[in-house]
Amino acid sequence: MRKRLISLAAAASLICSTAAVSVPAFAGTVTLKGNTQATIYGFIRSIYSWDTQMSNDPDHSNMPQDTTASSARLYRQTYNKTKSDADAGWSRIGFAFRNKDANLSGKIEGDFAHSSNFRLRLAYVKHRFDNFYIILGQDWILEEMHPSIDPTAKVVAGFDEDLKRQPQIQIGSKIDMGSANVGIAFAFEYGAKKVVGKEVDRVTMPYPAARAILKFDTGFGSPARFYVWGNIIPTYITTGTLTDKSETSYAFGTGIKIPVSMVTVGANYNYTYGAVGYAGLTSLSPDSWYNVNGSAKATKSNAFNVNATIKPIPSVTVGAEYDWVEFQNNNAFANNDKPKVDTYLGQVKIKATKYTTLTLEYRYIRAKYFNTIPKININDNDFSGDQVFAMCKYAF
């Protein structure tokens, strides 16, 4: 197995290097109407994966497959063996715009992640004033802080929220304190149905979210970063005998990243109340809300991770991470059990050329007590799976 992985790394590195030589870099700046400068940017990313006993297709899964489920019995022999897949749809192209005369900037960005159809990722305009800015359009939500070291976009359970970029109205500013600065932002964001769940009947307004990021010098290397975010999501729920029931979901998160010379360590935590979409399970996810004897009962979740990377030489980075997420709904889950998912991750990133990066990553994922969740319909209370990713990325 070790020889196979070494051969795979060598072959992928050769492919990356060859791609970098044969494909020209298109990034550049041109002047458009109204003295607007436009820059083309993006990357070509190919991801190859091998899964053992994982649900869904190999590229879009962060949960193991329970083979006792009635839906899985016909495929048990397949799920107990290794499956492979490849995906180049995460390749991206974008245009960044800037007009210094009007203090305006913006982006239009897309990729091909959804069945090879072009998908709009970002489309916003940013207007800067003296010491604050306003963003109108589709941008990253304030709650997305990229807490995992995983670079494949197949984010681990606990931090892979169902929405990452949404239309919004965002206002922000930065406070400079010499050796430290604080970036603050407030936004009205759309997309509440995705994080609250299918039980949501309607939303009457975009939900408010806020975030603060503190960057400070430690004297040990690059500045450290500490962040905190939170939101409140008013919803109307229809499930079972509940019809258009008014409830409030909410979530908050915090994290820190500290670089010390060639080592960077980080930790992140989030809590949700009636908004399990922030945990981002690709399958077997509990509902955000349950109808229990005519009352709406919220599912709560706690998620935590810790990671570290070390760069022994400029072209190589080695990293490891542990992720944990647990769900609780004493009114709905049997025996007051708390279903949880543990993910163990290890990776090696190799800078093959100035423009290309090769990543090899391994994950072991274990799930427990999901057999106590209503409508999940499984018998096994402890099941696991493995994933291996190889990624080649050429950025321009």
Secondary structure, 3 states (H helix, E strand, C coil): CHHHHHHHHHHHHHHHHHHHHHCCCCCCEEEECCCEEEEEEEEEEEEEEEEECECCCHHHCCCECCCCCCCCHHHHHHHCCEEEEEECCCCEEEEEEEEHHHCEEEEEEEEEEECCEEEEEEEEEEEECCCEEEEEEEEECCCCCCCCCCCCCCCCCCCCCCCCEEEEEEEEEEEECCCEEEEEEEEEECCHHHHHCCCEEECCCCEEEEEEEEEECCCCCCCEEEEEEEEEEEEEEEECCEEEEEEEEEEEEEEEEEEECCEEEEEEEEEEECCHHHHCCCCCCCCCEEEECCEEEECEEEEEEEEEEEEEECCEEEEEEEEEEEEECCCCCHHHCCCEEEEEEEEEEEECCCCEEEEEEEEEEEEECHHHCCCCCCCCCEEEEEEEEEEEEEEC
